[in-house]
Amino acid sequence: MLCTWFYTMTLFPLLLYFLKLRAPPIREKQHILIDRFSQFVVSKSPLLLVGGSLVAVVLSAGIFKIEFSDNWTLFFDDRYEFRRDTDFVIENLTGLESMEYSLPASREGGITDIEYLRAVEEFAEWYRSQPETAHVQVFSDIMKRLNMNLHGDDPEYYRLPEDPELASQYLLLYELSLPFGSDLNDRISADKSATRMTVLPRDRLASKHQRELDARANAWLSQNAPQLTTEATGLSIITAYLTQRNIHSLFIGMAIAMGIISLILLFVLKSARLGFISLVPNFVPLLMTFGIWGYLVGHVGLGGTMTSVIAFGIIVDDTIHFLSKYQKARRDGLAAVEAVRKTFRMVGHALSTTTVALTAGFLVLTLSGFDTSATLGAIVAITIAIALLADFLLLPSLLVTLDKRKGTQPLPG
């Protein structure tokens, strides 16, 4: 954006000066359509304002249907070999998602303490009882299997040893029997002060449900085994919380942006009335777009959360164009209705052209096999299109209705 601004303010004027382009002759027929449209808007402004407000409220209500969730295995569609391979693994094996826990013992070498092993076993059994769980790999299962093996493979002894010294000897014997180059470092820490528990969720668990499962696990640990309390790790957990935290940060950023842009508009337009009116076409399109997305799709991932920032800059640009020309017309002595008509003549064609070009450009992204890009393109395209309607219908209606200052001159022509 900075490079574009620099080019527009420096090189572009020089090119226009040296090329000496001739202005095309003004054709009144080119203004007929835009004049008819502007006349319709100003004559029906009360109806458009009420109807547009109702439509905006109804569509924006769909935001409450949106579920903010992601699943990294669905980032690509089946055109990619990676997606086809992950589908095969999920359908035929245990899946690719995992939740990892590092369960701490009370001391170095404490992983063979019976109290610790029982707490780990209970936590693993709780996880196995959850409907979202496909498989749990835990150190206590190794100890139970060793106890059974050293008792003649008697299933009666598939339980934890009752003596911590015996458990320690089992672990030492097991480590000595491992093939050359193998060890248990992927399951236990080097000082034997913690063990690793791996939980594989069933199917493709959405990030929202992963967060809920993790919250239930933390609640169980706090209530039943507070000494084991720890945070889950792993790619699935990172993805599960990434979208949620990005949304929270985005809301804070949007609130700050709203305040800063409002102050800038107040400064540029030198009118508190126009500054507050500008908030409607700046933010209503975003609310309506996410409302439509909530009705049609129902969930938004990481790509969707980033779209509001991109679309917001484009929307504000269109609003500033319209209001700056309207403000100039008002300063020239035109009444609100006449100023709106003149503004349509000055920027109507330009805003329509840029909107069509930008919408078409972002719609190209919907052809991408990468879900983040496709979602971004669709949401931004919808937002830009709705923003044009807001600038052409809601904003003029607000100006005609709320800006009651009288003009001193009629509209020329």
GISUL-V812008 format. One record per helix or strand of 3 or more residues. SS is the DSSP state (H for helix, E for strand). FROM is the first residue (numbers start at 1). TO is the last residue. Records with the same first field share a line. If there is no record, write none. Layout:
SS: FROM-TO ; FROM-TO
//
This chain:
H: 2-9 ; 11-19 ; 29-43 ; 45-65 ; 72-74 ; 81-92 ; 110-112 ; 114-128 ; 139-149 ; 155-157 ; 164-177 ; 207-224 ; 226-228 ; 235-269 ; 272-296 ; 302-331 ; 336-367 ; 371-402
E: 99-104 ; 133-137 ; 194-201
//
